[in-house]
Amino acid sequence: MNEVIRNIESRRSVRAYSQEQIEEEELKLILEAATYAPTGMGMQSPKIVVVQDAETIKELSRLNAAVMGSTGDPFYGAPTVVIVLADSNRPTYVEDGSLVIGTMMLAASSIGVGSCWIHRAKEVFASEEGKAYLKKWGIPDNYVGVGHCILGYPAKGAAGKAKPRKEDYIVRV
């Protein structure tokens, strides 16, 4: 079977991580791959923000959990949180950012790094605290949160098996 197809079929979302930080070279590979994700008209509307500082991750986790009315850690203890934002002036900004996250997750899986898409970036970065982070990071007001991609080495037994695909997934006309 083709290596890319095998990677797509075997990638799983990881929700338990070791505390070991991912290697810099692996992170660079994942991020570089993400910059090659397709974007509407090739305009590259997304921005990728990498957070590895434990205190900042803790604060972002708190903001994300608050959107759900929770106090748990929606980042599952991952040592790296990547935030994907996109320029809301582009009509394809949600799709562009989504493809960046999907590409990042596939790249991570291909080199043995676990990942999971975490929602609520839109709400987090629309809040006053979220806007303060964007300003601190030098990101213009027109950028909207698309999602978070958490990265790290999976804890033992954290990667599950794929569910069987539903019967009517594909409709051919």
Buried (B, 14 or more C-beta within 10 A) or exposed (E): EEEEEEBEEEBBBBBBBBEEBBEEEBBEBBBEBBEEBEBBEEBBBBBBBBBBEEEEBEBBBBBBBBBEEEEEBBBBBBBBBBBBBBBBEBEBBBBBBBBBBBBBBBBBBBBEBBBBBBBBBBBBBEBEEBBEBBEEEEBEEEBBBBBBBBBBBBBEEBBEEEEEEEEEEEEEE
